[in-house]
Structure formats: structure tokens, C-alpha cells
């Protein structure tokens, strides 16, 4: 009996060591969007993206390390393999030539326009008064072009002000250096006032070309949605 117990113990240790050896840590670039990927007061990462990645890890041996960076920097860091994933990438043909995308979308993104709460000049869908205003955008974001098309259709012009990260952009708004910020719903600002929605797009996990993990991610995402077709919607409801 002792020999059987000893043998089983050795087998369990061997399996644990094999799992540790095979485990892969993916470095995930994040922008600090509260409700998507951001640390709480205790430094624990929480949000829609965190929970989705944890669910993917249930089907793989992946663990995650979160790396704070601006959007523009994250694109460069993927190319140099300083990070392995970003989670909020819209697909374009140009990006598809440089990066590898998940086959299944990671979620839906809604373009949003915020101003400061006490702004007496702007209201919801107030296209007339948006004309000529200073609007902040993240450097390298597709929102710059998407919002330009939106403004053209609504027949107003504006001044584009570029920022490296969401925090700097929001702080500039609060200091009244700009009149509004054009961002995405994942950048949740309950201290600001929503004055418009301007687009809806799918977004994907994105990595560098010729990686050795995206196939596993694709298989895991397929298993998740096969098991629960409402998984994404339930996560969205929880955080937004």
C-alpha cells in the first residue's frame, strides 16, 4: 500500500512539473481602461478583458503578465516582441499584413464622445456646437479616421489634439484644454458626461506574426462560445 501511495505521489509531482514546464506566460499590453484591463486598489487586475483571458486560460496552459503602455507603443512593442498580445485591436488590411489576429472577435467596441460635466456648450448629439471644438484622440488609434468620417457625415469640423494615453487625454479635458475626447466605451469615465456615440466595430486579440500561441487561443475561444454563446454578452453586461 505504501508503495502504491508513493508511486501515485511521484506521478502527481511529475505531472505538476510537466505542467509548469509547458506553461506559457503571455505579456499583455494594456491601456488602463477601467472595466476592461486595469489594476484595482490592491493591484489586482480586473475587467472584461481580464475575465475573458482567464477563461481562455482554462483551455490552455497560459498565464498572463500585464504591461502598461500607450496604444502607439503597444503596436511597436508587438513588432519587437516585447509584448505578446493586445486585446482591443480593430482589423484592417494594413494591420493584417503586420500582425496576427484571432479568428474570433474578442468583443464589440462603441465609439463614445465625452465632455466635462459642467460644460454649458455641448449636449448629446449637439453637432452644431461641436463645430470648431478641440477634441482629443489617442495617438495611433483608428478612432482618428473613424471620427473624421462621422464628423463629415454630420457636417461639422473640429481641431484634432493627440495624446499618448487615455489618462493624459482625460486630464486635459478636466483642465479645459480641450472640449471633448473621442474614445471607446472600454475607456469608462463615469466622472465625465457622454455627448455622443459614433461607431460600432468588432475588435480582436492581436499579436506578432509567426507566434506559437494564437492557434491555441482560437481553439479556446471557439470552445468558450460553443459552450456559452452568450459569454461575451454576459461579460459586457457585468462590466458596462
C-alpha positions as CSV (number, residue, x, y, z in Angstrom):
1,X,0.0,0.0,0.0
2,X,2.8,2.3,0.9
3,X,4.5,1.6,-2.4
4,X,1.2,2.4,-4.3
5,X,0.8,5.7,-2.4
6,X,4.5,6.6,-3.1
7,X,4.1,5.8,-6.8
8,X,1.0,7.9,-7.1
9,X,2.7,10.8,-5.3
10,X,5.6,10.6,-7.7
11,X,3.3,10.6,-10.7
12,X,1.5,13.7,-9.4
13,X,4.7,15.5,-8.9
14,X,5.8,14.5,-12.4
15,X,2.6,15.8,-13.9
16,X,2.8,19.1,-11.9
17,X,6.4,19.6,-13.2
18,X,5.3,18.9,-16.8
19,X,2.5,21.4,-16.5
20,X,5.0,24.0,-15.0
21,X,7.4,23.4,-17.9
22,X,4.7,23.6,-20.6
23,X,3.0,26.7,-19.1
24,X,3.5,29.8,-21.2
25,X,3.3,33.4,-19.9
26,X,1.9,35.8,-22.4
27,X,2.7,39.5,-21.9
28,X,-0.5,41.5,-22.5
29,X,-0.2,45.2,-23.3
30,X,-3.0,47.3,-21.6
31,X,-4.1,50.9,-21.8
32,X,-5.5,51.2,-18.3
33,X,-9.2,51.2,-19.3
34,X,-11.2,50.7,-16.1
35,X,-13.7,48.0,-16.6
36,X,-11.6,46.3,-19.3
37,X,-8.0,45.7,-18.0
38,X,-6.8,47.8,-15.1
39,X,-5.5,47.1,-11.5
40,X,-7.7,47.8,-8.6
41,X,-6.6,49.5,-5.3
42,X,-4.9,46.3,-4.3
43,X,-3.1,45.9,-7.6
44,X,-5.3,43.0,-8.7
45,X,-6.2,43.2,-12.4
46,X,-9.9,43.2,-13.1
47,X,-12.3,43.8,-16.0
48,X,-13.9,42.4,-19.1
49,X,-10.6,41.6,-20.8
50,X,-9.1,40.0,-17.7
51,X,-12.0,37.7,-17.2
52,X,-12.0,36.7,-20.9
53,X,-8.3,35.9,-20.8
54,X,-8.8,33.9,-17.6
55,X,-11.5,31.9,-19.4
56,X,-9.1,31.2,-22.3
57,X,-6.5,30.0,-19.8
58,X,-9.0,27.3,-18.6
59,X,-8.4,25.7,-22.0
60,X,-4.7,26.3,-22.3
61,X,-1.6,26.4,-20.1
62,X,-1.3,30.2,-20.4
63,X,-0.7,32.7,-17.6
64,X,-0.5,36.4,-18.1
65,X,1.7,39.4,-17.3
66,X,0.2,42.8,-17.9
67,X,2.3,45.5,-19.3
68,X,1.1,49.1,-19.2
69,X,1.8,51.1,-22.4
70,X,0.3,53.6,-24.7
71,X,-1.6,52.4,-27.8
72,X,1.1,53.6,-30.2
73,X,3.8,52.0,-28.1
74,X,1.9,48.7,-27.9
75,X,1.9,48.5,-31.7
76,X,5.7,48.9,-31.8
77,X,6.2,46.5,-28.8
78,X,4.3,43.8,-30.6
79,X,6.6,44.1,-33.6
80,X,9.7,43.9,-31.4
81,X,8.1,41.1,-29.4
82,X,8.3,43.0,-26.1
83,X,4.7,42.1,-25.6
84,X,2.7,39.2,-27.0
85,X,-0.9,40.4,-27.1
86,X,-3.2,43.5,-27.3
87,X,-6.9,42.9,-26.7
88,X,-8.7,45.9,-28.4
89,X,-7.5,45.8,-32.0
90,X,-9.8,46.6,-34.9
91,X,-8.8,44.7,-38.0
92,X,-7.6,46.4,-41.1
93,X,-5.9,45.0,-44.2
94,X,-2.8,47.0,-43.4
95,X,-2.7,45.7,-39.9
96,X,-3.3,42.2,-41.2
97,X,-0.1,42.4,-43.1
98,X,1.9,43.2,-40.0
99,X,0.1,41.4,-37.2
100,X,-1.7,38.1,-36.4
101,X,-5.3,38.4,-35.3
102,X,-7.6,36.0,-33.5
103,X,-10.2,34.4,-35.8
104,X,-13.0,35.2,-33.5
105,X,-13.7,38.7,-32.2
106,X,-12.9,39.5,-28.5
107,X,-15.8,41.9,-28.3
108,X,-17.7,44.8,-29.8
109,X,-16.5,48.4,-29.3
110,X,-18.7,51.5,-29.3
111,X,-17.1,54.9,-30.1
112,X,-18.0,57.5,-27.5
113,X,-17.6,61.2,-27.1
114,X,-17.2,62.8,-23.6
115,X,-17.0,66.3,-22.3
116,X,-16.7,67.6,-18.7
117,X,-19.9,67.5,-16.7
118,X,-20.2,71.3,-16.2
119,X,-19.6,72.2,-19.9
120,X,-22.5,74.5,-20.8
121,X,-21.8,74.5,-24.5
122,X,-22.2,70.8,-25.5
123,X,-25.1,68.4,-25.3
124,X,-25.9,64.9,-26.7
125,X,-25.6,64.8,-30.5
126,X,-25.0,68.6,-30.5
127,X,-23.4,68.7,-33.9
128,X,-23.9,72.4,-34.4
129,X,-21.9,73.4,-31.3
130,X,-19.2,70.7,-31.9
131,X,-18.1,72.7,-34.9
132,X,-14.7,74.1,-34.3
133,X,-14.2,72.4,-30.9
134,X,-10.9,70.9,-29.8
135,X,-11.2,67.1,-29.5
136,X,-8.7,64.7,-28.0
137,X,-7.6,61.4,-29.6
138,X,-5.1,58.6,-28.7
139,X,-2.0,58.5,-30.8
140,X,-2.2,55.8,-33.4
141,X,-5.9,55.0,-32.8
142,X,-8.2,54.2,-35.7
143,X,-10.7,56.4,-33.9
144,X,-9.0,59.4,-35.6
145,X,-10.1,58.3,-39.0
146,X,-13.5,56.8,-37.9
147,X,-14.4,60.0,-36.1
148,X,-13.4,62.1,-39.2
149,X,-15.9,60.2,-41.3
150,X,-18.5,60.7,-38.6
151,X,-17.9,64.4,-38.5
152,X,-18.1,64.7,-42.3
153,X,-21.4,63.0,-42.4
154,X,-22.7,65.2,-39.6
155,X,-21.3,68.3,-41.3
156,X,-19.1,69.7,-38.6
157,X,-15.4,70.4,-38.3
158,X,-13.1,70.2,-35.3
159,X,-9.4,70.5,-34.2
160,X,-7.6,67.2,-33.5
161,X,-5.4,67.1,-30.4
162,X,-3.3,64.0,-29.9
163,X,-2.4,62.3,-26.6
164,X,-0.2,59.3,-25.8
165,X,-2.6,57.8,-23.2
166,X,-6.2,57.9,-22.0
167,X,-5.2,59.4,-18.6
168,X,-3.4,62.4,-20.1
169,X,-6.3,62.9,-22.5
170,X,-9.0,62.8,-19.7
171,X,-6.9,65.2,-17.5
172,X,-6.5,67.6,-20.4
173,X,-10.3,67.6,-20.7
174,X,-10.7,68.3,-17.0
175,X,-8.3,71.2,-17.2
176,X,-10.5,72.6,-20.0
177,X,-7.6,72.4,-22.5
178,X,-9.8,70.6,-24.9
179,X,-13.6,70.5,-25.3
180,X,-14.2,66.7,-25.7
181,X,-12.5,63.4,-26.1
182,X,-13.3,60.8,-28.7
183,X,-12.6,57.3,-27.3
184,X,-14.2,53.9,-26.8
185,X,-16.7,52.5,-24.3
186,X,-13.9,50.4,-22.7
187,X,-12.5,53.7,-21.5
188,X,-15.2,54.1,-18.9
189,X,-15.4,57.6,-17.5
190,X,-18.3,57.9,-15.1
191,X,-16.9,61.3,-14.0
192,X,-17.5,62.8,-17.4
193,X,-20.6,63.5,-19.5
194,X,-21.5,61.4,-22.5
195,X,-22.4,63.6,-25.5
196,X,-22.3,61.1,-28.4
197,X,-21.9,57.6,-29.8
198,X,-20.2,57.5,-33.2
199,X,-19.3,53.9,-34.3
200,X,-19.6,50.2,-33.6
201,X,-16.9,47.7,-34.6
202,X,-15.6,44.3,-33.7
203,X,-12.3,44.1,-32.0
204,X,-9.8,41.2,-31.8
205,X,-6.8,39.8,-30.0
206,X,-3.7,40.8,-32.0
207,X,-0.1,39.6,-31.8
208,X,3.1,39.5,-33.9
209,X,3.4,37.3,-36.9
210,X,4.6,33.6,-36.6
211,X,3.7,33.3,-33.0
212,X,3.3,29.9,-31.4
213,X,0.1,30.5,-29.3
214,X,-2.7,32.1,-31.4
215,X,-3.9,28.7,-32.7
216,X,-4.5,27.6,-29.1
217,X,-6.2,30.9,-28.4
218,X,-8.5,30.4,-31.4
219,X,-9.4,26.9,-30.3
220,X,-10.1,28.1,-26.7
221,X,-12.3,30.9,-27.9
222,X,-14.3,28.5,-30.1
223,X,-14.7,26.2,-27.1
224,X,-15.9,29.1,-24.9
225,X,-18.6,30.3,-27.4
226,X,-19.6,26.8,-28.2
227,X,-20.3,26.2,-24.5
228,X,-22.0,29.5,-24.0
229,X,-23.0,31.6,-27.0
230,X,-23.9,34.5,-24.6
231,X,-20.5,34.5,-22.9
232,X,-19.4,37.9,-24.4
233,X,-22.8,39.5,-23.7
234,X,-22.8,38.4,-20.1
235,X,-19.3,39.8,-19.6
236,X,-20.3,43.0,-21.2
237,X,-23.4,43.3,-19.0
238,X,-21.2,42.7,-15.9
239,X,-18.7,45.5,-16.6
240,X,-20.6,48.0,-18.8
